[in-house]
Amino acid sequence: MPLRPATEADLPGILAIYNDVIATSTAVYSEAPVTLANRQEWFEGRKAQGFPVLVAEDAQGVAGFASFGDFRVWPCYRYSIEHSVHVRADARGKGLGGDMIRALINEGRAMGKHTIIGGIDAGNAASIALHEKLGFTKAAHLSEVGFKFGRWLDLVFMQRGLAS
């Protein structure tokens, strides 16, 4: 499925995917759905900073979206980025997540970034396996740093250098 830069017209589809992820999974450590205005602000912020927002589209609309931003805002972290990739529930398991991560790796390289980081719920074995397949390694395991659905959640940081 081809990827392209997102437009403002894609924001309702991005919002639907993001709110479904919030409601049904621990992929996002948030409990409340967000508004279209929130996604517009996020989108404008990404564009203003020169960061990519990519979408994949199928017959049902936006099938997935991916982006990255600063890992941390302090100046000496300027070469490190943290990515976010979300796929619509019915489009998962078809390779789209890997395609989007590979595209972000290329975008990061083109911007002169040095490392890409993913924060992944430790219970998300599929995402961890996908990242490992794409050359990411586990860099940290933070225990019980999130609380959602009545339980404590562990967060794994995975990273991959962009030089190779």
ChimeraX attribute file (.defattr): number of C-alpha atoms within 10 A of each C-alpha:
attribute: neighborCount
match mode: 1-to-1
recipient: residues
	/A:1	13
	/A:2	10
	/A:3	16
	/A:4	14
	/A:5	13
	/A:6	19
	/A:7	11
	/A:8	11
	/A:9	8
	/A:10	17
	/A:11	19
	/A:12	16
	/A:13	20
	/A:14	25
	/A:15	20
	/A:16	17
	/A:17	20
	/A:18	22
	/A:19	19
	/A:20	16
	/A:21	21
	/A:22	19
	/A:23	16
	/A:24	12
	/A:25	16
	/A:26	21
	/A:27	21
	/A:28	19
	/A:29	17
	/A:30	16
	/A:31	16
	/A:32	9
	/A:33	15
	/A:34	14
	/A:35	13
	/A:36	15
	/A:37	11
	/A:38	12
	/A:39	17
	/A:40	15
	/A:41	12
	/A:42	12
	/A:43	19
	/A:44	14
	/A:45	13
	/A:46	17
	/A:47	12
	/A:48	9
	/A:49	10
	/A:50	11
	/A:51	20
	/A:52	20
	/A:53	20
	/A:54	20
	/A:55	27
	/A:56	22
	/A:57	16
	/A:58	11
	/A:59	6
	/A:60	9
	/A:61	14
	/A:62	22
	/A:63	22
	/A:64	25
	/A:65	28
	/A:66	24
	/A:67	24
	/A:68	24
	/A:69	22
	/A:70	19
	/A:71	17
	/A:72	13
	/A:73	10
	/A:74	8
	/A:75	8
	/A:76	8
	/A:77	14
	/A:78	15
	/A:79	17
	/A:80	22
	/A:81	23
	/A:82	18
	/A:83	18
	/A:84	19
	/A:85	22
	/A:86	22
	/A:87	24
	/A:88	19
	/A:89	13
	/A:90	9
	/A:91	15
	/A:92	13
	/A:93	11
	/A:94	11
	/A:95	11
	/A:96	22
	/A:97	22
	/A:98	17
	/A:99	16
	/A:100	25
	/A:101	22
	/A:102	13
	/A:103	18
	/A:104	24
	/A:105	23
	/A:106	14
	/A:107	17
	/A:108	24
	/A:109	17
	/A:110	10
	/A:111	12
	/A:112	14
	/A:113	19
	/A:114	17
	/A:115	19
	/A:116	25
	/A:117	23
	/A:118	26
	/A:119	19
	/A:120	22
	/A:121	22
	/A:122	18
	/A:123	14
	/A:124	14
	/A:125	11
	/A:126	10
	/A:127	18
	/A:128	22
	/A:129	11
	/A:130	15
	/A:131	21
	/A:132	15
	/A:133	11
	/A:134	14
	/A:135	12
	/A:136	19
	/A:137	17
	/A:138	16
	/A:139	12
	/A:140	12
	/A:141	16
	/A:142	13
	/A:143	12
	/A:144	11
	/A:145	11
	/A:146	16
	/A:147	14
	/A:148	14
	/A:149	11
	/A:150	6
	/A:151	8
	/A:152	11
	/A:153	19
	/A:154	15
	/A:155	22
	/A:156	20
	/A:157	19
	/A:158	21
	/A:159	22
	/A:160	20
	/A:161	16
	/A:162	18
	/A:163	11
	/A:164	7
